């Protein structure tokens, strides 16, 4: 690996709050992990995982990991945004404008790509 080649961190954020239908997030993450392990130039990527992400964890995980790629998998509701939990275990929505503002900020800090794998995520995208 040359000095100009930089390892890209992929931050995978998974959330399946209580009171929502069960998703098979572990299988999605396994497929991503296996795909990276078999990929050409796999040494150029590092996968970090954060599970049961709450609303405050979402922001903190990005700050801590400083990823170039962020992949969220979980529930979405369209206009109300993606569904997380708050610190008390209650449903917390992160709306499109909040996500947009957050990712604009993080784009200046190195986030190059955001993947939202949730129902109705076209609204947030």
C-alpha positions in Angstrom: 0.0 0.0 0.0 1.4 3.4 -1.0 1.5 6.4 1.3 -1.2 8.1 -0.8 -3.6 5.2 -0.3 -5.7 5.7 2.7 -7.8 3.1 4.5 -11.5 4.1 4.3 -13.6 3.5 7.4 -17.1 2.2 6.9 -19.3 2.9 9.9 -22.4 0.7 10.0 -25.1 2.0 12.3 -27.9 -0.5 13.1 -31.2 0.2 14.9 -34.2 -1.9 15.5 -36.0 -0.2 18.4 -38.5 -2.0 20.6 -42.1 -1.6 19.5 -41.0 -1.9 15.8 -41.1 -4.9 13.6 -38.1 -7.2 13.8 -35.5 -6.7 11.1 -32.8 -9.1 10.1 -30.0 -6.6 10.5 -27.5 -9.2 11.6 -27.8 -10.9 8.2 -27.4 -7.6 6.4 -24.2 -6.8 8.4 -22.9 -10.4 7.8 -23.4 -10.0 4.0 -21.5 -6.6 4.0 -18.7 -8.0 6.2 -18.3 -11.1 4.0 -18.4 -9.0 0.8 -15.6 -6.8 2.1 -13.5 -9.8 3.2 -13.7 -11.3 -0.4 -13.3 -8.0 -2.2 -10.2 -7.0 -4.2 -8.3 -4.3 -2.2 -10.1 -5.3 1.0 -7.2 -4.0 2.9 -8.3 -0.5 2.0 -11.5 -0.8 4.1 -12.2 -1.1 7.8 -15.7 -1.9 9.0 -16.8 -0.5 12.3 -20.2 -1.5 13.7 -22.5 0.2 16.2 -25.7 -1.7 17.2 -28.9 -0.5 18.9 -28.0 3.0 18.0 -29.9 5.7 19.9 -30.4 9.2 18.6 -27.4 10.6 20.5 -25.2 7.6 19.6 -25.7 8.3 15.8 -23.9 11.6 16.0 -21.3 10.5 18.5 -20.4 7.3 16.5 -19.6 9.5 13.5 -17.5 11.8 15.5 -15.6 9.0 17.2 -15.0 6.9 14.0 -14.5 9.7 11.5 -15.7 7.4 8.7 -15.6 8.1 5.0 -18.7 5.9 4.5 -21.8 5.7 6.7 -24.3 2.9 6.3 -27.5 3.0 8.3 -29.8 0.0 8.5 -33.1 0.1 10.3 -36.6 1.5 10.1 -37.8 4.6 8.3 -41.2 6.3 8.1 -40.9 8.7 5.2 -41.7 12.2 6.3 -41.0 11.5 10.0 -37.5 10.2 9.2 -35.6 7.2 10.4 -36.6 5.6 13.7 -34.2 5.3 16.6 -34.7 5.2 20.4 -34.0 7.9 22.9 -32.2 7.3 26.2 -35.4 6.2 27.8 -36.2 3.5 25.2 -38.9 5.6 23.5 -39.2 5.9 19.8 -37.2 8.9 18.5 -37.5 10.1 14.9 -34.6 11.8 13.1 -36.2 13.8 10.3 -34.7 14.5 6.9 -33.7 18.1 7.6 -31.8 17.0 10.7 -30.0 14.2 8.8 -29.2 16.5 6.0 -27.7 19.2 8.3 -25.7 16.6 10.2 -24.3 15.0 7.0 -23.5 18.4 5.5 -21.4 19.1 8.6 -19.8 15.7 8.4 -19.1 16.0 4.7 -16.6 18.8 5.7 -15.0 16.3 8.1 -14.5 13.5 5.6 -17.8 11.6 5.1 -17.9 10.9 1.4 -20.9 8.5 1.1 -24.1 7.9 3.1 -26.3 4.8 2.6 -29.7 4.7 4.2 -31.2 1.2 4.1 -34.6 1.8 5.6 -38.2 1.9 4.4 -39.2 5.2 2.7 -35.6 6.4 2.9 -35.9 8.1 -0.4 -37.4 11.1 1.4 -34.3 11.4 3.6 -31.9 10.8 0.7 
